[in-house]
Amino acid sequence: MGNPTFYHTTVLLQETVAGLDIKKDGVYVDATFGGGGHSRLILEQLGREGKLLSFDHDADAWRNKPDDERLVPVTENFRYIKRFLRLHGHPEVDGILADLGVSSFQFDTAERGFSIRFDGPLDMRMDKRIEMTAADVLQTYGEQQLHKLFEQYGEVRNARQLAKHIVTERNKVKLTTIESLKSMIAPVVKGLPQRYLAQLFQALRIEVNDEFGALKEFLQQAAMSLKPGGRLSVITFHSLEDRIVKQFIKQGGWEEAEKDIFGVSTNKSTLRAVNNKPMEPTEEEIKNNPRARSARLRIAEKI
């Protein structure tokens, strides 16, 4: 079965799976297989007739696949969930789970370029089949684009100054490694360098992998793919993601909701929040896995 800790320490494991309210003979989806922690627990709770479809577009994730005939691996981004559920003969399912964090393995593998702790290429692609890397974003985006990106996706304090600095300096330096980026931006870093770099890396990773576009497509398709009474469990790791999930559960979309003459929203969500406030990891879990600190779990039910 492989060692689950080799890849990733699963956050809010019990709570997320409990939120799915598993039926023995049900069909479930783990939309982010990662290290397989959630998938393993779901399989433990399924009977012989149960089925689990697990998605992951990162080839490294599948090194840890359990040998279980009830598991159907799908090597694609979860933004295509509807298409692949149909393809595998399960257009409607009993529950869907997504853990949106970058896995520990991705952070700890220097050549993937996700971590500020190691030198490595400015890559950050979750799926090596996509072409654009973080280095491409930094080399080719205009100043306005970079400013908007750092501000919106990283909430970087001096986003405008950082964008201007990169555009001015990038012709003089070859920007291909994490160290080359760190030394280039050193003169404009504000506040704690670790925090600043983490925000910048978050912005680049979200852009390279179109994380918000993928998340919105996933949520819309997940709502369509659930049977009435089916459950959706989603773990987010920063406020921008959590806002997208919260808004979708509440109003079924992200546009400003239209209101009728009584001021009541005319948008109709097909989901109902099971927990009004997101669940958070316990102090104990945070102590054992500091990366769990920012995790938030929202659970919804198809009406």
C-alpha positions in Angstrom: 0.0 0.0 0.0 3.0 2.3 0.3 3.7 4.7 3.2 1.2 7.5 3.3 3.6 9.8 5.2 6.1 9.5 2.3 4.0 12.0 0.4 1.8 14.2 2.5 0.4 14.7 6.0 -3.3 14.9 5.5 -5.0 17.8 7.2 -8.5 17.5 8.9 -8.6 13.9 7.8 -11.4 12.5 10.0 -13.5 15.6 9.8 -13.4 15.9 6.0 -14.4 12.2 5.4 -17.0 12.3 8.2 -18.5 15.3 6.4 -19.3 13.1 3.4 -21.5 10.8 5.5 -20.3 7.7 3.7 -22.8 5.0 2.6 -21.2 1.5 2.3 -22.4 1.1 -1.4 -22.0 4.7 -2.4 -19.9 6.3 -5.2 -17.4 9.0 -4.0 -14.8 11.3 -5.5 -11.5 12.4 -4.0 -10.8 15.3 -6.3 -7.3 15.9 -5.0 -5.7 12.5 -4.4 -2.3 14.0 -3.3 -0.8 11.5 -0.8 -3.9 9.4 -0.8 -4.8 10.0 2.9 -8.4 10.9 2.3 -8.8 8.2 -0.3 -7.5 5.5 2.0 -10.0 6.5 4.8 -12.9 6.6 2.3 -11.9 3.1 1.0 -11.8 1.8 4.7 -15.4 2.9 5.1 -16.8 1.7 1.8 -18.2 -1.8 1.4 -17.4 -4.2 -1.5 -20.0 -2.5 -3.8 -18.7 1.0 -3.1 -16.6 2.9 -5.6 -14.1 5.8 -5.3 -12.9 7.9 -8.2 -9.7 9.8 -7.3 -8.4 12.7 -9.4 -4.8 14.1 -9.5 -3.0 15.7 -12.4 0.4 15.5 -10.6 2.1 12.4 -11.8 4.2 12.2 -8.6 1.0 11.7 -6.5 0.3 8.3 -8.0 3.4 6.7 -6.6 1.4 6.3 -3.5 -1.7 4.6 -5.0 -3.4 1.9 -2.9 -3.9 -1.4 -4.6 -7.7 -1.6 -4.4 -10.0 -2.5 -7.3 -12.7 -0.1 -5.9 -10.4 2.8 -6.7 -10.5 4.4 -10.2 -7.5 6.7 -10.7 -8.1 9.7 -13.0 -4.9 11.5 -14.0 -6.6 14.8 -14.7 -7.2 18.2 -13.2 -10.4 18.3 -11.1 -11.7 21.1 -13.3 -12.8 18.3 -15.7 -14.7 16.3 -13.0 -18.0 16.2 -14.8 -16.6 14.9 -18.1 -14.6 12.1 -16.4 -17.4 11.0 -14.1 -19.6 10.6 -17.2 -16.7 8.8 -19.0 -16.4 6.3 -16.1 -20.2 5.8 -16.0 -21.0 7.7 -12.8 -22.5 11.0 -13.8 -24.0 11.4 -10.3 -22.2 10.6 -7.1 -22.9 10.5 -3.3 -20.0 12.7 -2.2 -17.0 14.8 -3.4 -14.0 15.8 -1.4 -11.3 18.4 -2.3 -8.2 19.3 -0.3 -6.8 22.4 -2.1 -3.5 22.6 -0.4 -0.1 22.1 -2.0 1.1 18.7 -0.8 4.0 18.4 1.6 5.8 16.3 -1.1 5.5 19.1 -3.6 6.8 21.7 -1.1 9.7 19.4 -0.1 10.9 18.5 -3.6 13.3 21.3 -4.6 13.1 20.8 -8.4 9.3 21.4 -8.3 10.1 25.1 -7.4 7.2 25.5 -4.9 9.3 26.2 -1.8 11.2 29.3 -0.7 13.5 27.0 1.4 15.4 25.4 -1.5 17.0 26.6 -4.6 15.5 25.1 -7.7 14.0 26.1 -11.0 11.2 28.7 -11.0 8.7 26.0 -12.2 5.6 25.6 -9.9 3.6 23.6 -12.4 1.3 21.0 -10.7 0.9 19.3 -14.1 4.1 19.1 -16.1 1.9 18.9 -19.3 1.1 22.6 -19.1 3.7 24.8 -20.7 3.9 28.1 -18.7 6.2 28.1 -15.6 6.7 30.7 -12.9 9.8 31.9 -14.8 7.7 32.5 -17.9 5.3 34.7 -15.9 8.1 36.8 -14.4 9.9 37.2 -17.8 6.9 37.9 -20.0 4.1 39.6 -18.1 3.8 43.4 -18.3 4.2 45.6 -15.2 0.3 46.1 -14.9 -0.2 42.4 -15.1 2.4 41.6 -12.5 1.1 44.3 -10.2 -2.5 43.0 -10.3 -1.2 39.4 -9.9 0.9 40.2 -6.8 -1.9 42.3 -5.3 -4.8 40.1 -5.9 -3.4 36.6 -5.5 -0.6 37.2 -3.0 -1.9 40.3 -1.1 1.7 41.6 -1.4 2.0 44.9 0.4 4.1 46.8 -2.2 2.8 44.9 -5.3 3.2 47.9 -7.6 6.8 48.6 -6.5 7.7 44.9 -6.8 6.2 44.7 -10.3 8.1 47.8 -11.5 11.4 46.5 -9.9 11.1 43.1 -11.7 10.3 44.6 -15.1 13.3 47.0 -14.7 15.7 44.3 -13.6 14.7 41.3 -15.6 16.6 42.3 -18.7 19.9 42.4 -16.7 19.6 39.1 -14.9 18.6 35.6 -16.0 15.5 34.8 -13.9 15.3 31.1 -13.9 16.0 29.9 -10.3 14.5 30.6 -6.9 17.8 32.1 -5.7 18.0 34.4 -8.7 14.5 35.7 -7.9 15.3 36.1 -4.2 18.5 38.2 -4.8 16.8 40.3 -7.5 13.9 41.3 -5.3 15.9 41.7 -2.0 16.0 45.5 -2.3 12.2 45.8 -2.3 11.2 43.1 0.2 9.0 44.6 3.0 8.5 43.2 6.5 9.4 39.6 7.3 11.3 38.1 4.2 9.8 34.6 4.7 6.3 35.9 4.8 6.8 38.2 1.9 8.3 35.5 -0.3 5.5 33.1 0.7 2.9 35.6 -0.5 4.8 36.2 -3.8 5.2 32.4 -4.3 1.5 31.9 -3.6 0.6 34.5 -6.3 2.9 32.9 -8.9 1.6 29.3 -8.1 -2.0 30.4 -8.4 -1.3 32.0 -11.8 0.8 29.2 -13.3 -1.9 26.6 -12.4 -4.9 28.8 -12.9 -6.0 27.7 -9.5 -9.0 30.0 -9.1 -10.3 29.3 -12.6 -10.0 25.5 -11.9 -11.6 25.9 -8.5 -14.6 27.7 -9.9 -15.1 25.2 -12.7 -14.7 22.4 -10.2 -17.3 23.8 -7.8 -19.9 24.3 -10.5 -19.4 20.8 -11.9 -19.3 19.2 -8.4 -22.7 20.7 -7.6 -24.1 19.3 -10.8 -22.6 15.9 -10.2 -23.9 15.3 -6.7 -27.1 13.3 -6.1 -29.7 15.1 -4.0 -28.5 14.7 -0.4 -25.0 14.2 -1.6 -22.2 15.9 0.3 -19.3 18.2 -0.7 -16.3 18.6 1.6 -13.7 21.3 0.7 -10.5 22.2 2.6 -8.9 25.6 1.7 -5.6 27.1 2.9 -6.0 30.8 2.4 -8.8 33.4 2.6 -9.0 33.9 -1.1 -9.9 30.3 -1.7 -12.2 30.1 1.3 -14.1 33.1 0.0 -14.7 31.5 -3.4 -16.0 28.3 -1.7 -18.2 30.1 0.9 -19.7 32.3 -1.8 -20.5 29.4 -4.1 -22.2 27.4 -1.3 -24.2 30.4 -0.3 -25.3 31.8 -3.7 -24.4 29.3 -6.4 -22.0 31.6 -8.2 -19.6 34.6 -7.8 -21.3 37.5 -9.7 -23.0 40.2 -7.6 -26.3 38.5 -6.8 -29.4 40.2 -8.4 -32.0 41.1 -5.9 -35.8 41.2 -6.2 -38.0 44.2 -5.2 -37.8 43.0 -1.5 -34.0 43.0 -1.6 -33.9 39.2 -1.6 -31.2 37.5 -3.7 -32.6 35.9 -6.9 -29.5 33.6 -7.2 -30.4 30.1 -6.1 -27.7 27.8 -4.8 -28.3 24.1 -5.2 -26.2 23.5 -2.0 -26.9 24.0 1.7 -24.1 24.7 4.2 -23.9 21.9 6.7 -21.6 23.9 9.0 -22.2 27.7 9.0 -18.7 28.4 10.2 -15.7 26.5 8.6 -14.1 23.8 10.8 -10.5 24.4 11.8 -7.7 22.1 12.9 -7.2 21.5 16.6 -4.2 22.8 18.5 -3.0 19.3 18.7 -3.1 18.9 14.9 -1.3 22.2 14.4 1.4 21.2 16.8 2.0 17.9 14.9 1.7 19.6 11.5 2.3 23.4 11.5 1.2 23.5 7.8 -2.3 22.7 9.0 -2.6 26.1 10.7 -4.5 27.9 7.9 -6.7 25.0 6.9 -10.5 25.6 6.8 -13.1 22.9 6.0 -16.6 23.7 4.6 -19.2 21.0 4.1 -22.3 21.4 2.0 -25.2 19.2 1.0 -27.0 19.1 -2.4 -30.6 20.2 -1.9 
